[in-house]
Amino acid sequence: MYKTGEKPGKGWYRCLKCGKVIELNDDSDTLPPCPKCKGTEWTKI
């Protein structure tokens, strides 16, 4: 599990609260708050 503000690396992440999927394109990208529900916990998919 990852939290908003972390830099977990490139890949696809799913919000644990609502299921919204986002993509990080660079290893330096930071996980944002979920754009749909403002959730802060993510899992890599």
PQR file with spaces between the fields and no chain letter, atoms N, CA, C, O and H, PARSE charges and radii, in Angstrom:
ATOM       1  N    MET     1       0.845   -1.183    0.000 -0.4000 1.5000
ATOM       2  CA   MET     1       0.000    0.000    0.000 -0.0000 2.0000
ATOM       3  C    MET     1       0.889    1.244    0.000  0.5500 1.7000
ATOM       4  O    MET     1       1.928    1.295    0.658 -0.5500 1.4000
ATOM       5  N    TYR     2       0.447    2.232   -0.753 -0.4000 1.5000
ATOM       6  CA   TYR     2       1.173    3.498   -0.854 -0.0000 2.0000
ATOM       7  C    TYR     2       0.243    4.629   -0.458  0.5500 1.7000
ATOM       8  O    TYR     2      -0.978    4.510   -0.562 -0.5500 1.4000
ATOM       9  H    TYR     2      -0.398    2.191   -1.287  0.4000 1.0000
ATOM      10  N    LYS     3       0.834    5.738    0.001 -0.4000 1.5000
ATOM      11  CA   LYS     3       0.040    6.888    0.422 -0.0000 2.0000
ATOM      12  C    LYS     3       0.353    8.094   -0.461  0.5500 1.7000
ATOM      13  O    LYS     3       1.436    8.198   -1.037 -0.5500 1.4000
ATOM      14  H    LYS     3       1.826    5.835    0.085  0.4000 1.0000
ATOM      15  N    THR     4      -0.615    8.997   -0.553 -0.4000 1.5000
ATOM      16  CA   THR     4      -0.428   10.251   -1.267 -0.0000 2.0000
ATOM      17  C    THR     4       0.860   10.920   -0.792  0.5500 1.7000
ATOM      18  O    THR     4       1.129   10.992    0.407 -0.5500 1.4000
ATOM      19  H    THR     4      -1.495    8.912   -0.085  0.4000 1.0000
ATOM      20  N    GLY     5       1.651   11.407   -1.748 -0.4000 1.5000
ATOM      21  CA   GLY     5       2.910   12.073   -1.425 -0.0000 2.0000
ATOM      22  C    GLY     5       4.120   11.184   -1.620  0.5500 1.7000
ATOM      23  O    GLY     5       5.243   11.681   -1.703 -0.5500 1.4000
ATOM      24  H    GLY     5       1.432   11.349   -2.723  0.4000 1.0000
ATOM      25  N    GLU     6       3.913    9.872   -1.696 -0.4000 1.5000
ATOM      26  CA   GLU     6       5.023    8.945   -1.915 -0.0000 2.0000
ATOM      27  C    GLU     6       5.376    8.888   -3.397  0.5500 1.7000
ATOM      28  O    GLU     6       4.574    9.253   -4.256 -0.5500 1.4000
ATOM      29  H    GLU     6       3.000    9.469   -1.629  0.4000 1.0000
ATOM      30  N    LYS     7       6.597    8.421   -3.680 -0.4000 1.5000
ATOM      31  CA   LYS     7       7.076    8.253   -5.054 -0.0000 2.0000
ATOM      32  C    LYS     7       7.379    6.780   -5.291  0.5500 1.7000
ATOM      33  O    LYS     7       8.539    6.370   -5.243 -0.5500 1.4000
ATOM      34  H    LYS     7       7.249    8.124   -2.982  0.4000 1.0000
ATOM      35  N    PRO     8       6.337    5.973   -5.548 -0.5600 1.5000
ATOM      36  CA   PRO     8       6.529    4.518   -5.642  0.2800 2.0000
ATOM      37  C    PRO     8       7.049    4.024   -6.990  0.5500 1.7000
ATOM      38  O    PRO     8       7.311    2.831   -7.145 -0.5500 1.4000
ATOM      39  N    GLY     9       7.203    4.914   -7.964 -0.4000 1.5000
ATOM      40  CA   GLY     9       7.727    4.507   -9.261 -0.0000 2.0000
ATOM      41  C    GLY     9       6.656    4.426  -10.331  0.5500 1.7000
ATOM      42  O    GLY     9       5.461    4.547  -10.059 -0.5500 1.4000
ATOM      43  H    GLY     9       6.991    5.883   -7.838  0.4000 1.0000
ATOM      44  N    LYS    10       7.124    4.216  -11.569 -0.4000 1.5000
ATOM      45  CA   LYS    10       6.207    4.140  -12.707 -0.0000 2.0000
ATOM      46  C    LYS    10       5.240    2.988  -12.545  0.5500 1.7000
ATOM      47  O    LYS    10       5.572    1.956  -11.961 -0.5500 1.4000
ATOM      48  H    LYS    10       8.094    4.118  -11.789  0.4000 1.0000
ATOM      49  N    GLY    11       4.026    3.176  -13.076 -0.4000 1.5000
ATOM      50  CA   GLY    11       3.053    2.093  -13.058 -0.0000 2.0000
ATOM      51  C    GLY    11       1.641    2.595  -12.847  0.5500 1.7000
ATOM      52  O    GLY    11       1.378    3.797  -12.805 -0.5500 1.4000
ATOM      53  H    GLY    11       3.757    4.014  -13.551  0.4000 1.0000
ATOM      54  N    TRP    12       0.740    1.629  -12.716 -0.4000 1.5000
ATOM      55  CA   TRP    12      -0.685    1.909  -12.518 -0.0000 2.0000
ATOM      56  C    TRP    12      -1.035    1.680  -11.050  0.5500 1.7000
ATOM      57  O    TRP    12      -0.584    0.714  -10.435 -0.5500 1.4000
ATOM      58  H    TRP    12       0.954    0.653  -12.751  0.4000 1.0000
ATOM      59  N    TYR    13      -1.841    2.579  -10.500 -0.4000 1.5000
ATOM      60  CA   TYR    13      -2.224    2.519   -9.088 -0.0000 2.0000
ATOM      61  C    TYR    13      -3.729    2.670   -8.960  0.5500 1.7000
ATOM      62  O    TYR    13      -4.354    3.461   -9.666 -0.5500 1.4000
ATOM      63  H    TYR    13      -2.207    3.364  -10.999  0.4000 1.0000
ATOM      64  N    ARG    14      -4.304    1.889   -8.037 -0.4000 1.5000
ATOM      65  CA   ARG    14      -5.750    1.925   -7.795 -0.0000 2.0000
ATOM      66  C    ARG    14      -6.016    2.508   -6.412  0.5500 1.7000
ATOM      67  O    ARG    14      -5.391    2.118   -5.425 -0.5500 1.4000
ATOM      68  H    ARG    14      -3.797    1.246   -7.463  0.4000 1.0000
ATOM      69  N    CYS    15      -6.964    3.460   -6.359 -0.4000 1.5000
ATOM      70  CA   CYS    15      -7.387    4.040   -5.088 -0.0000 2.0000
ATOM      71  C    CYS    15      -8.106    2.971   -4.271  0.5500 1.7000
ATOM      72  O    CYS    15      -9.007    2.299   -4.772 -0.5500 1.4000
ATOM      73  H    CYS    15      -7.472    3.777   -7.160  0.4000 1.0000
ATOM      74  N    LEU    16      -7.705    2.820   -3.020 -0.4000 1.5000
ATOM      75  CA   LEU    16      -8.322    1.806   -2.162 -0.0000 2.0000
ATOM      76  C    LEU    16      -9.729    2.211   -1.728  0.5500 1.7000
ATOM      77  O    LEU    16     -10.517    1.355   -1.326 -0.5500 1.4000
ATOM      78  H    LEU    16      -6.972    3.366   -2.613  0.4000 1.0000
ATOM      79  N    LYS    17     -10.054    3.496   -1.802 -0.4000 1.5000
ATOM      80  CA   LYS    17     -11.359    3.968   -1.356 -0.0000 2.0000
ATOM      81  C    LYS    17     -12.433    3.804   -2.437  0.5500 1.7000
ATOM      82  O    LYS    17     -13.531    3.323   -2.155 -0.5500 1.4000
ATOM      83  H    LYS    17      -9.414    4.191   -2.128  0.4000 1.0000
ATOM      84  N    CYS    18     -12.113    4.209   -3.688 -0.4000 1.5000
ATOM      85  CA   CYS    18     -13.154    4.203   -4.729 -0.0000 2.0000
ATOM      86  C    CYS    18     -12.813    3.352   -5.950  0.5500 1.7000
ATOM      87  O    CYS    18     -13.685    3.094   -6.779 -0.5500 1.4000
ATOM      88  H    CYS    18     -11.221    4.600   -3.917  0.4000 1.0000
ATOM      89  N    GLY    19     -11.556    2.910   -6.076 -0.4000 1.5000
ATOM      90  CA   GLY    19     -11.191    2.064   -7.200 -0.0000 2.0000
ATOM      91  C    GLY    19     -10.678    2.802   -8.429  0.5500 1.7000
ATOM      92  O    GLY    19     -10.347    2.167   -9.431 -0.5500 1.4000
ATOM      93  H    GLY    19     -10.847    3.119   -5.402  0.4000 1.0000
ATOM      94  N    LYS    20     -10.606    4.123   -8.374 -0.4000 1.5000
ATOM      95  CA   LYS    20     -10.083    4.914   -9.492 -0.0000 2.0000
ATOM      96  C    LYS    20      -8.647    4.489   -9.789  0.5500 1.7000
ATOM      97  O    LYS    20      -7.850    4.293   -8.872 -0.5500 1.4000
ATOM      98  H    LYS    20     -10.875    4.639   -7.561  0.4000 1.0000
ATOM      99  N    VAL    21      -8.320    4.347  -11.077 -0.4000 1.5000
ATOM     100  CA   VAL    21      -6.979    3.944  -11.492 -0.0000 2.0000
ATOM     101  C    VAL    21      -6.270    5.139  -12.127  0.5500 1.7000
ATOM     102  O    VAL    21      -6.837    5.845  -12.960 -0.5500 1.4000
ATOM     103  H    VAL    21      -8.967    4.507  -11.822  0.4000 1.0000
ATOM     104  N    ILE    22      -5.015    5.351  -11.715 -0.4000 1.5000
ATOM     105  CA   ILE    22      -4.190    6.402  -12.314 -0.0000 2.0000
ATOM     106  C    ILE    22      -2.868    5.788  -12.749  0.5500 1.7000
ATOM     107  O    ILE    22      -2.503    4.696  -12.313 -0.5500 1.4000
ATOM     108  H    ILE    22      -4.554    4.777  -11.038  0.4000 1.0000
ATOM     109  N    GLU    23      -2.157    6.502  -13.613 -0.4000 1.5000
ATOM     110  CA   GLU    23      -0.844    6.050  -14.069 -0.0000 2.0000
ATOM     111  C    GLU    23       0.204    7.077  -13.687  0.5500 1.7000
ATOM     112  O    GLU    23       0.019    8.278  -13.885 -0.5500 1.4000
ATOM     113  H    GLU    23      -2.454    7.389  -13.967  0.4000 1.0000
ATOM     114  N    LEU    24       1.324    6.582  -13.130 -0.4000 1.5000
ATOM     115  CA   LEU    24       2.491    7.432  -12.925 -0.0000 2.0000
ATOM     116  C    LEU    24       3.470    7.103  -14.045  0.5500 1.7000
ATOM     117  O    LEU    24       3.806    5.938  -14.260 -0.5500 1.4000
ATOM     118  H    LEU    24       1.475    5.606  -12.970  0.4000 1.0000
ATOM     119  N    ASN    25       3.928    8.135  -14.761 -0.4000 1.5000
ATOM     120  CA   ASN    25       4.754    7.935  -15.941 -0.0000 2.0000
ATOM     121  C    ASN    25       6.247    8.021  -15.686  0.5500 1.7000
ATOM     122  O    ASN    25       7.043    7.697  -16.568 -0.5500 1.4000
ATOM     123  H    ASN    25       3.655    9.081  -14.586  0.4000 1.0000
ATOM     124  N    ASP    26       6.638    8.450  -14.500 -0.4000 1.5000
ATOM     125  CA   ASP    26       8.048    8.661  -14.213 -0.0000 2.0000
ATOM     126  C    ASP    26       8.347    8.248  -12.775  0.5500 1.7000
ATOM     127  O    ASP    26       7.489    8.351  -11.899 -0.5500 1.4000
ATOM     128  H    ASP    26       5.991    8.714  -13.784  0.4000 1.0000
ATOM     129  N    ASP    27       9.564    7.784  -12.544 -0.4000 1.5000
ATOM     130  CA   ASP    27       9.941    7.359  -11.193 -0.0000 2.0000
ATOM     131  C    ASP    27       9.930    8.513  -10.194  0.5500 1.7000
ATOM     132  O    ASP    27       9.880    8.282   -8.985 -0.5500 1.4000
ATOM     133  H    ASP    27      10.261    7.701  -13.256  0.4000 1.0000
ATOM     134  N    SER    28       9.976    9.748  -10.682 -0.4000 1.5000
ATOM     135  CA   SER    28       9.967   10.902   -9.779 -0.0000 2.0000
ATOM     136  C    SER    28       8.561   11.445   -9.542  0.5500 1.7000
ATOM     137  O    SER    28       8.393   12.390   -8.771 -0.5500 1.4000
ATOM     138  H    SER    28      10.016    9.935  -11.664  0.4000 1.0000
ATOM     139  N    ASP    29       7.535   10.860  -10.198 -0.4000 1.5000
ATOM     140  CA   ASP    29       6.152   11.314   -9.990 -0.0000 2.0000
ATOM     141  C    ASP    29       5.679   10.975   -8.574  0.5500 1.7000
ATOM     142  O    ASP    29       6.018    9.925   -8.029 -0.5500 1.4000
ATOM     143  H    ASP    29       7.672   10.093  -10.824  0.4000 1.0000
ATOM     144  N    THR    30       4.904   11.867   -8.001 -0.4000 1.5000
ATOM     145  CA   THR    30       4.362   11.707   -6.657 -0.0000 2.0000
ATOM     146  C    THR    30       2.886   11.317   -6.748  0.5500 1.7000
ATOM     147  O    THR    30       2.139   11.863   -7.561 -0.5500 1.4000
ATOM     148  H    THR    30       4.629   12.720   -8.445  0.4000 1.0000
ATOM     149  N    LEU    31       2.475   10.366   -5.905 -0.4000 1.5000
ATOM     150  CA   LEU    31       1.059    9.991   -5.877 -0.0000 2.0000
ATOM     151  C    LEU    31       0.225   11.171   -5.389  0.5500 1.7000
ATOM     152  O    LEU    31       0.510   11.744   -4.338 -0.5500 1.4000
ATOM     153  H    LEU    31       3.081    9.923   -5.245  0.4000 1.0000
ATOM     154  N    PRO    32      -0.807   11.534   -6.154 -0.5600 1.5000
ATOM     155  CA   PRO    32      -1.675   12.638   -5.739  0.2800 2.0000
ATOM     156  C    PRO    32      -2.812   12.123   -4.864  0.5500 1.7000
ATOM     157  O    PRO    32      -2.986   10.913   -4.722 -0.5500 1.4000
ATOM     158  N    PRO    33      -3.595   13.043   -4.272 -0.5600 1.5000
ATOM     159  CA   PRO    33      -4.875   12.604   -3.718  0.2800 2.0000
ATOM     160  C    PRO    33      -5.715   12.089   -4.888  0.5500 1.7000
ATOM     161  O    PRO    33      -5.563   12.564   -6.013 -0.5500 1.4000
ATOM     162  N    CYS    34      -6.582   11.143   -4.638 -0.4000 1.5000
ATOM     163  CA   CYS    34      -7.419   10.600   -5.711 -0.0000 2.0000
ATOM     164  C    CYS    34      -8.223   11.721   -6.361  0.5500 1.7000
ATOM     165  O    CYS    34      -8.888   12.484   -5.660 -0.5500 1.4000
ATOM     166  H    CYS    34      -6.706   10.756   -3.724  0.4000 1.0000
ATOM     167  N    PRO    35      -8.173   11.836   -7.712 -0.5600 1.5000
ATOM     168  CA   PRO    35      -8.927   12.892   -8.375  0.2800 2.0000
ATOM     169  C    PRO    35     -10.442   12.699   -8.301  0.5500 1.7000
ATOM     170  O    PRO    35     -11.197   13.639   -8.546 -0.5500 1.4000
ATOM     171  N    LYS    36     -10.889   11.490   -7.966 -0.4000 1.5000
ATOM     172  CA   LYS    36     -12.329   11.214   -7.901 -0.0000 2.0000
ATOM     173  C    LYS    36     -12.898   11.401   -6.490  0.5500 1.7000
ATOM     174  O    LYS    36     -13.920   12.063   -6.313 -0.5500 1.4000
ATOM     175  H    LYS    36     -10.275   10.726   -7.767  0.4000 1.0000
ATOM     176  N    CYS    37     -12.226   10.813   -5.483 -0.4000 1.5000
ATOM     177  CA   CYS    37     -12.804   10.820   -4.126 -0.0000 2.0000
ATOM     178  C    CYS    37     -11.908   11.480   -3.078  0.5500 1.7000
ATOM     179  O    CYS    37     -12.283   11.577   -1.909 -0.5500 1.4000
ATOM     180  H    CYS    37     -11.395   10.275   -5.627  0.4000 1.0000
ATOM     181  N    LYS    38     -10.729   11.931   -3.497 -0.4000 1.5000
ATOM     182  CA   LYS    38      -9.746   12.554   -2.586 -0.0000 2.0000
ATOM     183  C    LYS    38      -9.131   11.544   -1.606  0.5500 1.7000
ATOM     184  O    LYS    38      -8.547   11.936   -0.596 -0.5500 1.4000
ATOM     185  H    LYS    38     -10.425   11.851   -4.446  0.4000 1.0000
ATOM     186  N    GLY    39      -9.264   10.245   -1.907 -0.4000 1.5000
ATOM     187  CA   GLY    39      -8.616    9.219   -1.086 -0.0000 2.0000
ATOM     188  C    GLY    39      -7.113    9.360   -1.114  0.5500 1.7000
ATOM     189  O    GLY    39      -6.559    9.967   -2.031 -0.5500 1.4000
ATOM     190  H    GLY    39      -9.739    9.927   -2.727  0.4000 1.0000
ATOM     191  N    THR    40      -6.439    8.801   -0.108 -0.4000 1.5000
ATOM     192  CA   THR    40      -4.990    8.972    0.011 -0.0000 2.0000
ATOM     193  C    THR    40      -4.221    7.657    0.066  0.5500 1.7000
ATOM     194  O    THR    40      -3.012    7.667    0.298 -0.5500 1.4000
ATOM     195  H    THR    40      -6.889    8.308    0.637  0.4000 1.0000
ATOM     196  N    GLU    41      -4.887    6.534   -0.140 -0.4000 1.5000
ATOM     197  CA   GLU    41      -4.216    5.239   -0.092 -0.0000 2.0000
ATOM     198  C    GLU    41      -4.371    4.534   -1.430  0.5500 1.7000
ATOM     199  O    GLU    41      -5.459    4.480   -2.002 -0.5500 1.4000
ATOM     200  H    GLU    41      -5.870    6.526   -0.329  0.4000 1.0000
ATOM     201  N    TRP    42      -3.252    3.992   -1.919 -0.4000 1.5000
ATOM     202  CA   TRP    42      -3.180    3.399   -3.243 -0.0000 2.0000
ATOM     203  C    TRP    42      -2.536    2.018   -3.175  0.5500 1.7000
ATOM     204  O    TRP    42      -1.741    1.728   -2.281 -0.5500 1.4000
ATOM     205  H    TRP    42      -2.368    4.035   -1.454  0.4000 1.0000
ATOM     206  N    THR    43      -2.896    1.172   -4.140 -0.4000 1.5000
ATOM     207  CA   THR    43      -2.230   -0.115   -4.314 -0.0000 2.0000
ATOM     208  C    THR    43      -1.764   -0.208   -5.751  0.5500 1.7000
ATOM     209  O    THR    43      -2.455    0.251   -6.660 -0.5500 1.4000
ATOM     210  H    THR    43      -3.542    1.408   -4.866  0.4000 1.0000
ATOM     211  N    LYS    44      -0.585   -0.804   -5.970 -0.4000 1.5000
ATOM     212  CA   LYS    44      -0.074   -0.969   -7.332 -0.0000 2.0000
ATOM     213  C    LYS    44      -0.788   -2.132   -8.012  0.5500 1.7000
ATOM     214  O    LYS    44      -1.018   -3.176   -7.402 -0.5500 1.4000
ATOM     215  H    LYS    44      -0.023   -1.178   -5.231  0.4000 1.0000
ATOM     216  N    ILE    45      -1.139   -1.938   -9.294 -0.4000 1.5000
ATOM     217  CA   ILE    45      -1.822   -2.999  -10.047 -0.0000 2.0000
ATOM     218  C    ILE    45      -1.013   -3.373  -11.271  0.5500 1.7000
ATOM     219  O    ILE    45      -1.419   -4.249  -12.035 -0.5500 1.4000
ATOM     220  H    ILE    45      -0.953   -1.090   -9.790  0.4000 1.0000
